Amino acid sequence: MKDCLKRSNGMDGKMTFIDSFALLSCRIISTFFKRQNLLCVSASNFHMDNKDEAKSNMEIVNIPPIISTYRQALHTFDEKFKNDISTNLNKLKRMMDNLKADDLGFDQNLNNPSAWKRPNKAPCTYIEVFQNSLVNMSIFVLKPGFKMPLHDHPHMHGLLKVISGAVRIRSFTEYPLKEVASSIDFAARAKHEAARIAQGIHKRRRLFAKISQDNICQANSETCVLTPTISNYHEIEALNMPAAFFDILSPPYDTLIHDVGPRRCRYYYVANEISTNVVELQETNVPECFYCDQAPYLGPMLI
């Protein structure tokens, strides 16, 4: 060992010029390879970061459409954003325009006409997608030729998107359009009506209405929109095949609204045709032909 040390340091223990140069060269080479290794590790980490970022972006892009729609619906009808209702409603409509049956996990067996010929099969199947005090999201499936009776949507916004088959939608707007004079007047009327209903006293409505829509809608048609005053009354008829539509209503029926109370769905028939596009509607009992069975929602979990 001592001999080795002497050889490396010279016979007198001091390093020669050649030895110093060799040692310096070794250190430079060693440093170079260490830096190369560090660069490789950094490059690897950089690529990993890029992959993670790409994966993150992919996850954002791959959010199921129904989940994006659900989140937008909650945002649209949140009281905190009521001043932006028009903008948010348009955005929600555009998102619903692109929804497909597969996005909702729609059971294609319900498209089979023979499934609707079973004894005691209800003419309408109801699928609840989501409901809280703010919104109700659901799918209705109608048997061929069945017409969902003319009904209203008190104090509600609604969006309806056909996802399978074809339906004829006929919508009505109260005519002439009656705007409430003030919020105080609105609250007084609503309170009075809620008290009457609670006591079991209900005067059936009779009103003039203008036909605001009478169209055939299919899976590639745009979403239909109703508001508390526009197209608030409608009837929906399946054509020669089973038909399904997805809709969002806010607030849901029977939800308690401040100074309004619960709101029930009311049914009507055309009592008189005033002109080609103005009719007189008369409130009536719930038609006996209209009842539903239920099926489970099979689409992505809404989070």
C-alpha positions as CSV (number, residue, x, y, z in Angstrom):
1,M,0.0,0.0,0.0
2,K,2.8,2.4,0.9
3,D,4.6,1.6,-2.4
4,C,1.4,2.4,-4.3
5,L,1.1,5.8,-2.5
6,K,4.7,6.6,-3.3
7,R,4.2,5.8,-7.0
8,S,1.1,7.9,-7.2
9,N,2.8,10.8,-5.4
10,G,6.3,10.5,-6.6
11,M,9.1,9.0,-4.6
12,D,9.3,11.9,-2.3
13,G,5.5,12.1,-1.7
14,K,5.1,15.1,-4.1
15,M,2.9,14.9,-7.2
16,T,4.7,15.3,-10.6
17,F,3.3,17.5,-13.4
18,I,2.3,14.3,-15.3
19,D,0.5,13.0,-12.2
20,S,-1.3,16.3,-11.6
21,F,-2.4,16.5,-15.3
22,A,-3.7,12.9,-15.1
23,L,-5.6,13.6,-11.9
24,L,-7.1,16.8,-13.4
25,S,-8.1,14.9,-16.5
26,C,-9.8,12.2,-14.5
27,R,-11.8,14.8,-12.5
28,I,-12.9,16.6,-15.7
29,I,-14.0,13.3,-17.3
30,S,-15.8,12.3,-14.1
31,T,-17.6,15.7,-13.8
32,F,-18.6,15.4,-17.5
33,F,-20.3,12.0,-17.0
34,K,-22.0,13.2,-13.8
35,R,-23.4,16.2,-15.7
36,Q,-24.5,13.9,-18.6
37,N,-26.3,11.6,-16.1
38,L,-28.0,14.7,-14.5
39,L,-29.1,15.9,-17.9
40,C,-30.5,12.5,-18.7
41,V,-32.4,12.4,-15.4
42,S,-33.7,16.0,-16.0
43,A,-34.7,15.1,-19.5
44,S,-36.5,12.0,-18.2
45,N,-38.3,14.0,-15.6
46,F,-39.2,16.6,-18.2
47,H,-40.7,13.9,-20.4
48,M,-42.6,12.5,-17.4
49,D,-43.9,16.0,-16.6
50,N,-45.1,16.3,-20.2
51,K,-46.8,13.0,-20.0
52,D,-48.5,13.9,-16.7
53,E,-49.6,17.2,-18.2
54,A,-50.9,15.4,-21.3
55,K,-52.7,12.9,-19.1
56,S,-54.2,15.7,-17.1
57,N,-55.4,17.4,-20.2
58,M,-56.7,14.1,-21.6
59,E,-58.7,13.6,-18.4
60,I,-60.2,17.1,-18.8
61,V,-61.0,16.5,-22.4
62,N,-62.5,13.1,-21.7
63,I,-65.1,14.2,-19.1
64,P,-68.3,12.5,-20.2
65,P,-70.7,15.0,-21.8
66,I,-73.5,14.3,-19.4
67,I,-71.2,15.2,-16.5
68,S,-70.3,18.5,-18.1
69,T,-74.0,19.1,-18.8
70,Y,-74.9,18.3,-15.2
71,R,-72.3,20.7,-13.8
72,Q,-73.4,23.4,-16.2
73,A,-77.0,22.9,-15.1
74,L,-76.1,23.3,-11.4
75,H,-74.2,26.5,-12.3
76,T,-76.9,27.9,-14.6
77,F,-79.7,27.6,-12.0
78,D,-77.6,28.5,-8.9
79,E,-79.2,31.6,-7.3
80,K,-75.7,33.2,-7.1
81,F,-75.6,33.4,-10.9
82,K,-79.2,34.5,-11.5
83,N,-78.0,37.7,-13.2
84,D,-76.3,35.6,-15.8
85,I,-79.2,33.2,-16.4
86,S,-79.6,34.0,-20.1
87,T,-75.9,33.5,-20.9
88,N,-75.7,30.3,-18.9
89,L,-78.9,29.0,-20.3
90,N,-77.6,29.4,-23.8
91,K,-74.4,27.6,-22.9
92,L,-76.4,24.7,-21.3
93,K,-78.5,24.5,-24.4
94,R,-75.5,24.2,-26.7
95,M,-74.1,21.4,-24.5
96,M,-77.4,19.5,-24.6
97,D,-77.6,20.0,-28.4
98,N,-74.6,17.5,-28.7
99,L,-75.9,14.9,-26.2
100,K,-76.5,11.4,-27.6
101,A,-78.4,8.4,-26.3
102,D,-75.1,6.6,-25.5
103,D,-73.9,9.6,-23.4
104,L,-76.8,8.8,-21.0
105,G,-76.4,5.0,-21.1
106,F,-79.8,4.7,-22.7
107,D,-81.1,1.2,-22.8
108,Q,-81.6,0.4,-26.5
109,N,-84.1,-2.3,-25.6
110,L,-86.6,0.5,-25.0
111,N,-86.3,1.2,-28.7
112,N,-87.8,-2.1,-29.6
113,P,-91.5,-1.7,-30.5
114,S,-92.3,-5.2,-29.3
115,A,-91.2,-4.2,-25.7
116,W,-94.1,-1.9,-25.6
117,K,-96.7,-4.5,-26.5
118,R,-96.3,-6.4,-23.3
119,P,-99.5,-6.7,-21.2
120,N,-99.9,-3.9,-18.7
121,K,-96.9,-2.0,-20.0
122,A,-97.2,1.7,-19.2
123,P,-97.3,4.0,-22.2
124,C,-94.4,6.0,-20.7
125,T,-91.2,5.0,-18.9
126,Y,-89.5,7.5,-16.6
127,I,-85.8,7.4,-15.8
128,E,-84.5,9.7,-13.1
129,V,-81.0,10.9,-13.9
130,F,-80.6,13.4,-11.0
131,Q,-82.7,15.5,-8.7
132,N,-82.2,17.9,-5.9
133,S,-84.1,21.1,-4.8
134,L,-82.4,23.0,-7.7
135,V,-82.8,20.8,-10.8
136,N,-84.5,17.7,-12.1
137,M,-82.8,15.7,-14.8
138,S,-84.7,12.8,-16.4
139,I,-85.4,10.7,-19.4
140,F,-88.9,10.0,-20.7
141,V,-89.5,7.2,-23.2
142,L,-92.9,7.2,-25.0
143,K,-94.4,4.2,-26.8
144,P,-95.2,4.6,-30.5
145,G,-98.1,6.9,-31.1
146,F,-98.5,8.0,-27.5
147,K,-99.0,11.7,-26.7
148,M,-97.9,13.1,-23.4
149,P,-100.8,15.3,-22.4
150,L,-100.7,19.1,-22.6
151,H,-99.3,20.4,-19.3
152,D,-97.6,23.4,-17.8
153,H,-94.3,24.2,-15.9
154,P,-95.2,26.8,-13.3
155,H,-92.3,29.2,-12.5
156,M,-89.8,26.9,-14.3
157,H,-87.1,26.9,-16.9
158,G,-86.8,23.8,-19.0
159,L,-84.7,22.2,-21.7
160,L,-85.7,19.2,-23.8
161,K,-83.4,17.1,-26.1
162,V,-84.7,14.2,-28.1
163,I,-82.1,11.4,-27.9
164,S,-84.0,8.6,-29.8
165,G,-86.8,8.3,-32.3
166,A,-88.9,11.4,-33.2
167,V,-91.6,13.4,-31.5
168,R,-94.0,16.2,-32.4
169,I,-93.7,19.0,-29.9
170,R,-96.5,21.6,-29.8
171,S,-95.8,24.4,-27.3
172,F,-97.9,27.4,-26.2
173,T,-97.3,30.8,-24.7
174,E,-99.9,32.6,-22.8
175,Y,-101.5,35.2,-25.0
176,P,-101.3,38.1,-24.6
177,L,-98.1,37.7,-22.7
178,K,-98.8,38.7,-19.1
179,E,-95.9,40.1,-17.2
180,V,-96.2,40.6,-13.5
181,A,-96.3,44.3,-12.6
182,S,-94.0,44.1,-9.7
183,S,-92.3,41.5,-7.4
184,I,-94.6,42.6,-4.6
185,D,-97.7,41.9,-6.8
186,F,-96.2,38.6,-7.9
187,A,-95.6,37.5,-4.3
188,A,-99.1,38.5,-3.2
189,R,-100.7,36.5,-6.1
190,A,-98.5,33.5,-5.5
191,K,-99.1,33.5,-1.7
192,H,-102.9,33.6,-2.3
193,E,-102.8,30.8,-4.9
194,A,-100.6,28.6,-2.6
195,A,-103.1,29.2,0.3
196,R,-106.0,28.2,-1.9
197,I,-104.4,25.0,-3.0
198,A,-103.4,24.1,0.6
199,Q,-107.1,24.4,1.6
200,G,-108.2,22.2,-1.3
201,I,-109.7,25.1,-3.2
202,H,-108.7,25.3,-6.8
203,K,-110.2,27.2,-9.6
204,R,-109.4,25.6,-12.9
205,R,-107.6,27.9,-15.2
206,R,-108.8,29.0,-18.6
207,L,-106.5,31.1,-20.8
208,F,-105.7,32.2,-24.3
209,A,-102.4,30.9,-25.7
210,K,-100.4,31.4,-28.8
211,I,-98.8,28.4,-30.5
212,S,-95.1,29.1,-30.2
213,Q,-93.8,25.8,-31.6
214,D,-95.2,22.9,-33.7
215,N,-92.3,20.9,-34.9
216,I,-91.0,17.3,-35.4
217,C,-87.9,16.8,-33.3
218,Q,-85.4,14.0,-33.8
219,A,-82.0,13.0,-32.2
220,N,-80.2,15.5,-34.5
221,S,-82.6,18.4,-33.6
222,E,-81.7,21.3,-31.4
223,T,-82.7,21.4,-27.8
224,C,-86.1,23.0,-27.1
225,V,-86.2,25.6,-24.4
226,L,-89.1,26.9,-22.2
227,T,-89.2,29.7,-19.6
228,P,-91.6,30.7,-16.9
229,T,-93.4,32.8,-19.6
230,I,-92.4,31.5,-23.0
231,S,-93.5,28.1,-24.4
232,N,-94.5,27.1,-20.8
233,Y,-97.3,24.7,-22.0
234,H,-96.6,21.8,-24.3
235,E,-97.6,18.4,-25.4
236,I,-95.2,15.7,-26.8
237,E,-96.3,12.9,-29.2
238,A,-94.1,10.0,-30.2
239,L,-94.5,9.1,-33.9
240,N,-94.4,5.6,-35.4
241,M,-91.5,4.3,-33.2
242,P,-90.6,4.6,-29.5
243,A,-89.1,7.9,-28.7
244,A,-87.0,9.2,-25.8
245,F,-86.1,12.7,-24.7
246,F,-83.8,14.0,-21.9
247,D,-85.0,17.1,-20.1
248,I,-83.8,19.4,-17.3
249,L,-86.3,21.4,-15.3
250,S,-85.6,24.1,-12.7
251,P,-86.8,24.2,-10.1
252,P,-88.4,20.8,-10.0
253,Y,-92.2,20.4,-9.5
254,D,-93.4,20.6,-5.9
255,T,-90.2,22.3,-4.7
256,L,-91.0,25.0,-2.2
257,I,-90.3,28.5,-3.6
258,H,-90.2,31.5,-1.3
259,D,-93.6,33.3,-1.4
260,V,-94.9,30.8,-3.9
261,G,-95.0,27.4,-2.1
262,P,-95.1,24.1,-3.9
263,R,-96.1,24.0,-7.6
264,R,-97.9,21.1,-9.1
265,C,-98.2,20.1,-12.8
266,R,-101.5,21.1,-14.3
267,Y,-103.1,19.5,-17.4
268,Y,-105.1,21.2,-20.2
269,Y,-107.0,20.6,-23.4
270,V,-107.7,23.0,-26.3
271,A,-111.2,24.2,-25.6
272,N,-111.5,26.5,-28.5
273,E,-109.5,27.5,-31.6
274,I,-109.6,31.3,-31.9
275,S,-107.4,31.6,-35.0
276,T,-104.8,29.6,-36.9
277,N,-102.3,30.2,-34.0
278,V,-104.3,31.3,-31.0
279,V,-106.3,28.9,-28.9
280,E,-108.2,28.8,-25.6
281,L,-106.8,26.3,-23.1
282,Q,-108.9,24.8,-20.3
283,E,-107.4,23.1,-17.3
284,T,-108.5,19.6,-16.7
285,N,-107.9,16.5,-14.5
286,V,-104.8,14.4,-14.9
287,P,-105.7,12.2,-18.0
288,E,-106.1,8.6,-17.0
289,C,-104.1,7.5,-20.1
290,F,-101.0,9.1,-18.7
291,Y,-99.0,6.9,-16.2
292,C,-95.4,5.8,-16.1
293,D,-93.3,2.9,-15.0
294,Q,-89.7,3.4,-14.2
295,A,-86.3,2.2,-15.3
296,P,-82.8,2.7,-13.8
297,Y,-80.3,5.3,-15.1
298,L,-77.4,3.5,-16.6
299,G,-75.1,6.4,-17.6
300,P,-72.0,7.8,-15.9
301,M,-72.2,8.7,-12.2
302,L,-72.8,12.4,-11.9
303,I,-70.2,14.1,-9.7
